[in-house]
C-alpha cells in the first residue's frame, strides 16, 4: 500500500515541476488529478485556476499567452 502512495505522490511532484517550468496547464491539471487528496479532475481544474491566480506574479509562464493576446487586443 505504501509503495502505491509513494508512486502517486512522486508522479504528482514530477508533473507539478514540469508544469511549473513550462507553464503547461494540462500538465498542472494532471499533476493535481494524480494527487491522492484531490477527488476529481473537476476539483483539480478549480483548484488550479484559484492557485494560479493567487500566485500569478510567481508563475508568469502560465499567463504568457494571455498577456500577449491582451497586448495585441489593446
Backbone bond lengths (Angstrom), bond angles and torsions (degrees), N, CA, C in turn:
res aa  C-N    CA-C-N  psi(-1)  N-CA   C-N-CA  omega(-1)  CA-C   N-CA-C  phi
1 X - - - 1.443 - - 1.528 110.92 -
2 X 1.314 117.54 -47.02 1.464 121.24 -178.78 1.517 110.77 -61.63
3 X 1.320 116.45 -35.56 1.456 119.83 -179.28 1.531 111.07 -63.73
4 X 1.317 117.64 -40.26 1.461 121.60 177.93 1.517 112.10 -65.64
5 X 1.324 117.15 -40.36 1.461 121.86 178.72 1.522 110.34 -66.13
6 X 1.310 117.27 -42.97 1.467 121.54 178.18 1.519 110.01 -61.47
7 X 1.324 117.06 -42.11 1.466 120.37 178.72 1.532 110.91 -63.78
8 X 1.313 117.47 -42.53 1.470 121.35 179.43 1.523 111.02 -62.33
9 X 1.316 116.73 -43.53 1.464 120.18 -179.85 1.525 110.35 -68.29
10 X 1.308 118.06 -39.67 1.461 121.76 178.50 1.529 110.16 -63.48
11 X 1.314 117.48 -40.90 1.465 121.40 177.30 1.519 109.77 -62.47
12 X 1.322 116.64 -45.81 1.469 121.74 177.42 1.525 110.78 -57.51
13 X 1.327 116.81 -47.62 1.463 120.45 -177.62 1.520 111.70 -62.50
14 X 1.326 117.66 -45.41 1.462 120.63 -177.82 1.532 110.81 -65.61
15 X 1.319 117.64 -43.32 1.463 120.79 177.67 1.526 111.20 -63.61
16 X 1.332 117.22 -39.29 1.460 120.84 179.33 1.520 111.24 -64.28
17 X 1.317 117.41 -41.47 1.466 121.53 177.80 1.521 110.09 -63.58
18 X 1.329 116.84 -48.49 1.469 120.50 179.88 1.525 111.07 -60.26
19 X 1.317 116.92 -41.03 1.464 121.16 179.67 1.520 111.13 -64.95
20 X 1.329 117.29 -43.72 1.464 121.10 -178.79 1.527 111.36 -64.08
21 X 1.315 117.01 -39.48 1.464 120.91 -178.56 1.526 111.30 -70.58
22 X 1.319 116.38 -39.59 1.467 120.06 -174.95 1.522 114.01 -94.16
23 X 1.331 116.91 -19.53 1.460 120.10 -175.18 1.515 112.48 74.75
24 X 1.311 117.09 24.81 1.464 122.84 -176.92 1.531 110.23 -87.76
25 X 1.336 116.31 108.17 1.463 121.27 -178.65 1.528 112.27 -61.87
26 X 1.325 118.05 -37.53 1.468 119.06 -178.49 1.524 110.84 -66.03
27 X 1.321 117.95 -36.43 1.467 119.98 175.13 1.526 111.17 -66.63
28 X 1.326 116.33 -38.48 1.466 120.07 178.91 1.531 110.81 -64.02
29 X 1.321 116.33 -40.57 1.465 119.89 177.36 1.526 110.07 -65.40
30 X 1.326 116.81 -42.22 1.470 119.90 177.11 1.522 110.81 -60.13
31 X 1.334 115.80 -41.73 1.464 120.14 179.77 1.521 110.23 -59.36
32 X 1.315 116.28 -51.06 1.463 119.52 -179.66 1.522 111.68 -63.31
33 X 1.317 117.55 -38.91 1.465 120.93 -179.90 1.534 111.55 -65.16
34 X 1.336 116.97 -27.47 1.469 120.15 178.01 1.525 112.86 -82.42
35 X 1.323 116.80 -12.50 1.469 118.65 -179.53 1.523 108.99 -70.27
36 X 1.320 116.95 132.31 1.469 119.89 -175.09 1.531 114.62 -63.62
37 X 1.327 118.84 -18.07 1.459 120.31 -179.01 1.527 113.57 -96.25
38 X 1.327 117.54 -1.51 1.469 121.28 178.62 1.530 107.57 -97.56
39 X 1.339 117.03 117.91 1.461 120.38 -170.35 1.527 116.87 -77.20
40 X 1.353 117.99 -21.25 1.462 118.53 -177.44 1.522 110.76 -160.11
41 X 1.320 115.44 166.33 1.465 121.10 177.75 1.526 109.92 -65.72
42 X 1.308 117.22 -37.28 1.467 120.52 179.03 1.525 110.96 -60.44
43 X 1.317 116.48 -43.13 1.467 121.12 177.29 1.527 109.62 -65.02
44 X 1.333 116.95 -40.32 1.467 121.33 178.72 1.527 110.71 -59.93
45 X 1.323 117.63 -42.74 1.468 121.37 -179.67 1.527 110.47 -64.48
46 X 1.313 116.66 -44.92 1.468 120.82 178.94 1.524 110.72 -62.14
47 X 1.336 116.12 -45.82 1.462 120.39 179.39 1.518 111.02 -61.69
48 X 1.328 116.73 -43.60 1.467 120.68 -178.97 1.517 110.74 -61.20
49 X 1.326 117.18 -47.56 1.462 120.17 179.31 1.523 111.23 -56.16
50 X 1.328 116.60 -45.96 1.460 121.13 -179.08 1.526 112.15 -66.90
51 X 1.325 116.78 -42.98 1.464 120.05 -179.06 1.522 112.08 -68.15
52 X 1.329 116.85 -40.45 1.464 118.98 179.43 1.522 111.24 -65.24
53 X 1.304 116.88 -43.01 1.467 119.45 179.98 1.527 110.44 -64.54
54 X 1.320 118.16 -41.11 1.461 121.98 179.99 1.529 112.33 -66.53
55 X 1.340 116.76 -26.42 1.469 121.64 -177.07 1.522 112.37 -117.11
56 X 1.306 116.59 25.39 1.464 123.30 -175.25 1.532 112.88 -50.60
57 X 1.323 117.70 -44.92 1.461 120.35 -176.14 1.527 112.49 -67.47
58 X 1.336 117.96 -22.12 1.461 121.62 -178.73 1.529 113.21 -95.13
59 X 1.333 116.69 -12.63 1.466 121.08 -176.67 1.534 110.85 -127.82
60 X 1.313 117.18 60.15 1.473 119.53 -174.27 1.525 114.55 -64.04
61 X 1.321 118.17 -23.64 1.470 119.86 -179.62 1.519 112.66 -60.78
62 X 1.327 116.84 -29.59 1.459 120.19 -179.69 1.522 112.60 -74.07
63 X 1.318 117.22 -15.98 1.459 121.21 -175.13 1.526 113.16 -116.38
64 X 1.321 118.07 1.57 1.456 122.22 -175.84 1.532 111.91 -57.40
65 X 1.314 118.02 -45.63 1.458 121.32 -179.54 1.503 112.42 -67.18
66 X 1.328 117.49 -39.54 1.466 121.59 -179.47 1.518 110.64 -67.35
67 X 1.334 117.82 -40.76 1.458 120.64 -179.01 1.524 110.76 -69.71
68 X 1.326 116.99 -36.11 1.467 119.87 177.28 1.526 109.81 -65.70
69 X 1.322 117.43 -40.80 1.458 121.14 178.50 1.523 111.18 -65.17
70 X 1.335 116.59 -37.75 1.459 120.53 178.29 1.519 111.25 -66.34
71 X 1.321 117.35 -39.03 1.451 121.40 179.94 1.524 111.28 -66.27
72 X 1.321 117.49 -38.26 1.459 121.84 178.94 1.531 110.04 -67.86
73 X 1.329 116.95 -39.37 1.461 121.59 -178.82 1.531 111.84 -66.16
74 X 1.332 116.75 -29.47 1.454 120.44 -179.04 1.486 108.75 -79.48
